[in-house]
Structures are given as structure tokens and as C-alpha cells.
Amino acid sequence: MSFPSFRLDGQVALVTGGNRGLGALGARAFAAAGADVVIAARDLALSERMAEELRATGRRALALEADVADRASVDVMAARALEAFGRVDILFNNAGVMASKTAIELEEADWHQVMDVSATGTWLCCKALAPQMLARGSGRIVNMASILADRGIPNRAPYCAAKAAVANLTRALAVEFGPKGVTVNAVAPTVFVTDLNRHLIEKLPQVYGSVLSRMPLGRLGQPEDLAGALVFLASPAAAFITGQILHVDGGFSAT
């Protein structure tokens, strides 16, 4: 028998929030596996630097300014990506924000911002880019969920709610898109150390220490720990996998 490939040669991946943190990791991972990459985020200058980095590896890369919480912005993003590359084979809905306040301290604006970017933004990007996948009969959508999609912690109410929405949206879209050859899955990371949260981890050791104490592998995640899961779900090797929430959490969810 022949074994399926984990390569992404000849494919085009679009990564929202792809200019830093785990989004940048995803962009680099897809490029390393052979894909051309569209970096879509609000900071165009930072996205262009990310695109230049990928071009230096021999991949084609395009930086686009996009606000995933704004439908018009998402529609323009999709149109420009399709104009440049002719297709988008892989959509990694990574963009997200967090509000670190108690449920009582939260303002409505805080709640809406988190929900609009993480949950509504994921749906809007699927709405804009899934049609061309469905028409072609193939495509991979990978959403960014979290270990907090099915558990709660203090001071993260909208984030927990948004990631739960992303997880179940993933399942619903998998059922809807599956008959036409498009898979929809999500990754659910634990705490990963990136440039975005490194200072918080150092500042709040008691908070992150409680997460670490439940990690059978005994450490927090590093960006490269997520790369294999993303490439796998985007690759031909995951052709028969859809509607799944893959925990990349050092064993946290097993405890």
C-alpha cells in the first residue's frame, strides 16, 4: 500500500493573525511543508516582514491587511488572496484576542471584542473561503480552539465562551462540508510560550504554575510543538479526519 503524504507542495495556505505568535508558527510550518502562504492580520507592516521571511525560503507569500471581525474586510482579504493565487487550499483560523478581567469587571465591549474576533471571525473567514473549496471538492480548514473550550478558569469568561463556540462550530461545519470533500478540524493548545505571553508567564508564575502542575509532560508548550499537528491536519495524511478537536496540551486534558 502507498502511504499518504504530509507534504503540502502546490497548495496555498491562508493564516489569520499569521504575523506573530502561534499564527507565525503556523505560517512557517505550512511553508516548510511546501505551501505558499497568505499572511492576513491587522498589522500590515508586521505581516509583510513575515512574508519576506517566507519568501527567503523559496516560497511565495502575500501579506494582507485584514480584520477578521469585519465582514467587508474579510471579503476583501479572500478576494485578494484568490486573485493572487487562484485558490486557497488551507485556511488556518488563528486570529484571536483575550480579555483578562473578572466576569463582573468585564464591559460589553470586552465581551464583544473577544467573541467577534475569535468566534465570529472564524465563521466569517469560513464563509468567505469555503465556497471555492466546496466548488473544487477539496480543502482543509483548521481552527484555533483551546483547552479552555471545555473547561473554565477565572478571569477568562469571554475567551472560554468563544473557544467553546469555535470547537462546536468546527463540528457543525465538518458535518456540513464533509460531503463535498472539505475537512474541518481544530487544534486545542494548552499554554504555549511565545513572545506575546512570555512576560506574563514570568510575571505570574503562580497562575501558570497551576497549569504546569497538571501537565504530565512537565513543561509548557513551545511553538514548534504545534507545528506537526497543524501540518498533519492540513495534509493528505488527515484526509479521513474531520470534526475533531486535537488537544496539543502535554497531556493536560488527560488529568
Buried (B, 14 or more C-beta within 10 A) or exposed (E): EEEEEBBBEEBBBBBBBBBBBBBBBBBBBBBBBBBBBBBBBBBBEBBBBBBEBBBEEEBBBBBBBBBBBBBEBBBBBBEBBBEBBEBBBBBBBBBBBBBEBEEEEBEEEBBBBBBBBBBBBBBBBBBBBBEBBBEEEBBBBBBBBBBBBBEEEEBBBBBBBBBBBBBBBBBEBBEBBEEBEBBBBBBBBBBBBBEBBEEEBEEEEEBBEEBBEBBEEEEBBEBEBBBEBBBBBBBBBBEEBBBBBBBBBBEBBEE
